[in-house]
Each structure stands twice: as structure tokens, then as C-alpha cells.
Amino acid sequence: MVRGHGDALDEAVDLCVQKLTGGVWAETFAFRPTFENVARWAYGELCSSVPQPSYVELDNETIGVTTRYLGAG
């Protein structure tokens, strides 16, 4: 994915990616980190930078499953 430089969306996405890839989810999140819950968290994080995002999608490459969280809308 090619993104612009320095805008709020890029920063929000980068922060989400850092948190998602920064360690063991059970140690990273205060809630039970299922893919559904983490997708919901990421959606909430991005809502502050993206006006009315449609969804957040996470790929579990280990078992080949994709989880999509659709926001209220």
C-alpha cells in the first residue's frame, strides 16, 4: 500500500500496525484479544482519523482466516 506522508490517517494506521505487531496480543491489550475484539479496537482507533470508515479487516495468516469488523452505520 502506498500512502502519503505525515497526514493523520497515516499516523493512525502506523500506530495501529505497531501495536498489532509489537508483541503478544494477550500482553498488549487489556481485553480478551480475539481477532474480532482486536478488529473492533482498530476500528475505534481509526475513527478519530478516518471520517466514517466502512470496516477494518485483519488477516490471520496462520490459519487462513480474515476477520472484518463493520462499524455502526
C-alpha positions in Angstrom: 0.0 0.0 0.0 1.3 3.4 -0.9 0.3 6.2 1.4 1.0 9.9 1.6 3.4 11.4 4.1 2.6 12.8 7.5 -1.1 13.0 7.5 -3.3 12.0 10.4 -4.5 8.8 8.7 -1.0 7.6 8.0 -0.1 8.2 11.6 -3.2 6.4 12.9 -2.6 3.4 10.7 1.0 3.2 11.6 0.2 3.3 15.4 -2.3 0.5 14.9 0.2 -1.6 13.0 2.9 -1.0 15.6 0.5 -2.2 18.4 -0.7 -5.2 16.3 2.8 -6.3 15.5 4.6 -5.2 18.6 4.2 -8.3 20.8 1.9 -10.9 22.2 -1.7 -9.6 22.0 -2.6 -11.1 25.4 0.1 -8.9 26.9 -0.7 -5.9 24.7 -4.4 -5.4 25.1 -6.4 -5.1 28.4 -9.3 -7.0 26.8 -9.5 -10.6 25.5 -7.7 -10.2 22.2 -9.7 -12.3 19.8 -9.4 -11.3 16.2 -12.9 -9.9 16.4 -12.1 -7.8 19.5 -8.8 -6.5 18.1 -10.6 -5.6 14.8 -13.2 -3.6 16.8 -10.3 -1.9 18.7 -8.5 -1.0 15.5 -11.8 0.4 14.0 -12.2 2.6 17.1 -8.7 3.8 16.9 -9.0 4.7 13.2 -12.4 6.5 13.7 -10.6 9.5 15.1 -8.6 10.0 11.8 -10.9 8.5 9.2 -14.4 10.0 8.7 -16.9 7.2 8.8 -14.6 4.2 8.0 -16.5 1.3 6.4 -14.7 -1.5 8.1 -11.4 -2.9 9.5 -10.1 -6.2 8.2 -7.4 -8.4 9.9 -5.9 -11.5 8.2 -4.9 -14.4 10.3 -2.3 -15.8 8.0 -1.6 -18.8 10.4 -5.0 -20.4 9.8 -6.0 -18.5 6.6 -9.0 -16.6 8.0 -10.0 -13.0 7.6 -11.9 -11.1 10.2 -13.8 -8.0 9.2 -15.3 -5.6 11.7 -18.1 -3.4 10.2 -18.7 -0.2 12.1 -22.1 1.0 13.0 -23.5 2.8 10.1 
